[in-house]
Amino acid sequence: MAKQISSFLKNIIPVDHQWKIKLFEAWYGLIGDLKDDARIEKIDKKILTIGVSHPALAQELTLEAEDLKQKMNAIMKEEKIKSIRFKVINKKKGRS
C-alpha cells in the first residue's frame, strides 16, 4: 500500500520536493523502536521538525540529532536536512 501511495505522490509532487517521499519511506527504518513515539511533523527550508511523545524523548533525540541528520542526508545522497528540531506532541489528538 505504501508503495502505491508513493508512486501516486511522485506524479503530483514537484521533482525538487520528491526527496521528501524518500525520507517518509525510510522513516521507520531510521527511527526504529521509536516509531510510535516520534513522527515527522514538518519540513521547511531544510529544517526538519519531529514531533515526540515526551519531553525526555525530545532531550534524548536532541543528543542524537547530528547522527540522525547524517543518516537522512546519506539516504538522499545530498544535504537536504540542515537541522532537526523536536517538539512535544499529544499522540491522541494528532498534530498540534
C-alpha positions in Angstrom: 0.0 0.0 0.0 2.8 2.5 0.9 4.5 1.8 -2.4 1.2 2.6 -4.3 0.9 5.9 -2.4 4.5 6.9 -3.1 4.0 6.1 -6.8 0.9 8.3 -6.8 2.7 11.1 -5.0 5.7 11.1 -7.4 3.2 12.1 -10.1 1.8 15.1 -8.3 4.7 16.4 -6.2 7.2 18.7 -7.9 10.5 17.0 -8.7 12.5 19.2 -6.4 10.4 18.0 -3.4 10.4 14.3 -4.3 13.2 13.6 -1.9 10.7 14.1 0.9 8.9 10.9 -0.3 12.2 9.0 0.1 12.5 10.4 3.6 9.0 9.3 4.6 9.6 5.8 3.1 12.8 5.4 5.1 11.4 7.0 8.3 10.6 3.8 10.3 14.0 2.3 9.5 15.7 5.5 10.7 13.7 5.9 13.9 13.5 2.2 14.8 11.7 1.3 18.0 10.6 4.9 18.5 8.2 4.8 15.5 5.2 5.0 17.8 6.6 8.0 19.7 8.2 10.1 17.0 6.9 11.4 13.7 7.8 13.9 11.0 5.7 17.0 11.7 7.2 19.4 9.1 10.0 20.1 6.7 10.6 23.7 6.0 13.7 25.3 4.5 15.8 22.2 5.2 14.7 22.2 8.9 13.0 19.0 9.9 10.6 19.2 12.9 10.0 15.9 14.6 7.0 15.5 17.0 7.8 13.3 20.0 5.5 11.9 22.7 7.5 13.0 25.8 9.9 15.8 26.8 12.6 13.3 27.9 12.5 11.7 24.4 13.0 15.1 22.8 16.0 15.6 25.0 17.4 12.2 24.2 16.9 12.6 20.4 18.5 16.1 20.6 21.7 14.3 21.6 21.4 12.0 18.6 20.2 14.7 16.1 23.5 15.0 14.3 23.8 11.3 13.7 20.1 11.1 12.6 20.6 14.1 10.2 23.7 12.4 8.6 21.7 9.2 8.1 18.9 11.1 6.4 21.2 13.0 4.2 23.0 9.8 3.2 19.7 8.3 2.1 19.1 11.4 -0.1 22.7 11.4 -1.3 22.9 15.2 -0.6 22.3 17.6 2.3 18.6 18.1 2.3 18.3 18.4 6.1 20.4 21.1 7.8 18.9 20.9 11.2 16.4 19.0 13.3 14.1 20.4 15.8 11.9 18.5 18.3 8.5 19.4 19.7 6.4 17.5 22.2 3.0 16.4 20.7 -0.1 14.9 22.1 -0.3 11.5 20.4 -4.0 11.1 21.0 -5.1 14.4 19.5 -2.8 14.1 16.4 -0.8 17.1 15.2 -0.7 20.1 17.5 
